[in-house]
Amino acid sequence: MKSSDWLVTENGDCLACNLQESETSTGYYRLYRFLTDVEDILESTKDDRQRLEKIRPLVRRLLTSSYWLQGEYREPNPDTGWSVLMLYDEPEFSLTVQTVVWLPGRVSPIHNHAAWGVVALISGEEKNTFWRRTTDSEFPDRIEKVGEQILVPGDIISFMPNAIHHVEVMGTEPTITFNLYGKTDYQQRFEFDPITHTAKNF
C-alpha cells in the first residue's frame, strides 16, 4: 500500500502532499542527526508551512531507517486509554519528540496544538476529523466539521498551529504514532466543545 503525506490547514482543509525523493533515501539516519537537521530548518525557515514541507521527508527517512523507534512506546493506561513516551527532552529545546499509543475505540477531545506538528502512523488505523472556527459573532468559539481522513501505517499528517482536529482509533488494534511538535503557545491551545460552542485552555 502506498504511503501518503497530508497537510491540515487552519481552515481544516486536508491537502495531499507530494512525496519527495529524499524521503526514500538510503543509509542509516540517527535521531541526533534528525534533530540537528530539524533545528537547522527552524532557524533558516520562518514560515510554518514551508517548515513542514521540509520536515515531513526527514520524519519518513528517520522512521524508515531507525526501526528501533517503531518499538519505543509505553503500554497505554487502561483507564485513560493512552500513553506518551518522550523520546527526547532537553531544557530550552523547543521540540517535543514522542510516541503516543491509543487503545481501540478511544476518541480524543477536539483540539488544536498551538504549534506546528507532524504525526506518523506506525501501526493501527486512525480517523482524523477536521474542524474550523465559524464566523458566528454570538458564539466566537463555534466550530464546524470540515472533513475527515483515515490514516494507515506509513502515512504522515502535518498540522498548522491553528488546525483543529480529533482522533478516533479504528479497528481492533491500538494505534502507535511518532509525534513531533514545535514550540507550543499554551495560551492559544484549546479543547473545543461543539455542543456548547466553548473552548477551554489545556
N, C-alpha and C positions, 0 to 999 in steps of 0.2 A: 504494500500500500504506500502511495506517495505521501510524503510528509508535506505539511503546509505551514506557511507563516502568515500571521494576521496582525493587523494594527487596529486598535479601537480608539476612536477619536473622542473628543469632549462631547460631541453630539450623539454618541452611541453608535456611530457607523462602524461596522466591522469590515475592514478593507483587506482583500487578499494582497499579499506582497510577493514579489518575485524572489525565488531562492537564488542567492548569489553564489557564484562559482567557488568563492573562498570557503563556503560552508562545507564543502566536500573535500577540503584539503587534507592531505595525509600527514602523518608524523604526530608524535606524542605532544599533547598540549596540556601543560600543567596548570593547576589552579592559580599558582602565584603569578604565572605569566599572563593568564587571563585577566586577573585583577589589575595588573600593571597596564595591559592594553586598554581595559575599560577606563582606568583613570586617565590615560593619555587622551582618549576620546572625549571625556568630560572636560578636560582642560582646553582642548582645541576646538570643540564644537559646542556652541551655546544653545542651539535650537534643539528642543527635546525630540522632535520628530526625526531630525537628521541623526541625532544620537542613537535613537532606537534602530534606525536603518543600519547603522554601523555595528551596533552591539548584538543584534539578533544572530548574525553569522558566527560571531565568536561564541555565543552560547551553544549553538549547534555543534561547532567544532569541539568545544570543551566536552560536551556530553558524548559525542561520538568517539573521542579519543580517550577520555578519562572514565573508563567504565566503572571504576570504584565508586564514583559519585552516585551512580544509579542504585547502589545498595546502602547508601548512607542516609538513614532515616530512623525516627523513633516510632515505636508502636503507638497507635493513637489511643488516647484516653477513652474508655468505653462510655463515660458519662458525657464528655463534651463532643466526642466523635471525631476529634482531630488531634494532630500533634505537629510541632515545629522543631526542627533541629537546625541551629545556627551552624553554618559551615565556616564562617569567618567573622570575627568580631574584634575590631581594633579601635581604641579610643581616637576620636577626631577623624575617623574614616567613615565617610557618609554612606557607604554602600551597605545594604542588607543582602546577605547571601545565605540562603536556607533551603532545606527541603521540607515540604509540607505533605502530610498524609491525611486524607479524609476517608471515613468509613462509608460503605454503601448506604445510599438513601439519604445522606446528610445534605442539607442545603445551607449555604452561608447567608448571612444578612445581606441586604442590598447596600453597597458601599462604594466609595471611591478610595483611592490610595493617597491622594495629595502628593504624589511623586510619580515619575515615570517608572514603569515596571515591565519586566519580561518574565513570562512563565512558560516553562517547557514541560509537557506532559511525558513522564517517564513510563508510567503504567496505569491501567484502568481507563475509564472513559468518563468525561465530564461535559456537562452542558453549561455554557456561559450564556446568561441572559443580559442584554444591554438596555440601559435606560438613559434618559436625558431629562434635564430640567425643562419645565414648560415656561411660558411667559405669563402665567396666571398671577396677576397683581395681588389678588386676595390671599393666595397661598404660594408664596415665593419658593417654598421647598417642594412644591408638587412635582412629581416626576411621571414620565410616561414610558411604556415599554417600546423599544425600537426594533429589536430583533434578537436572534439567538444563534449560537454556533456550537456544534458538538465537536469536542477535541478528542483525538485518539493519540496513542503513543507516537512520539516523533513530531507532533505538532507544537509550534511555538506561537504564543499570543503575546502581544505587547500592548501596553496601555499608556495613553497620555495621562498627565497628572489628574485631570478632572473627569476622566472616563468613569462612568458608574456602571456597576455590574453586580451580579451574584452568580454563585456557582452551585450546581447540583450534581452529585455523583450519580452516574448512570450504571446500570448493570449490577452485578453481584460482587465485584471486586473493589477493594479500596483504590483510590487514586493516589499516586505519588507524583509530586511536581518539584521541579527545580525553580526557585523563585529568586529574582534579582530585582532590587528596588533602589532608586536614588534617594536623595535626602528628602525626608518627609516633612511637609509643613503641617504639623499636627493641628493647628488652628483651622485648617481647611479640610481636615479629614472627617468624614461623616458616615453614619449609618442613616439610611432613609426608610421612612415608613410610607408606602404609597396609599395606605388607608387614611391615616390621619394627616397626611401632607406635611410631615415634620421631618426634621433632620437633627440628629444629636451628634456631638463630638464623641470620638472613640475615647 
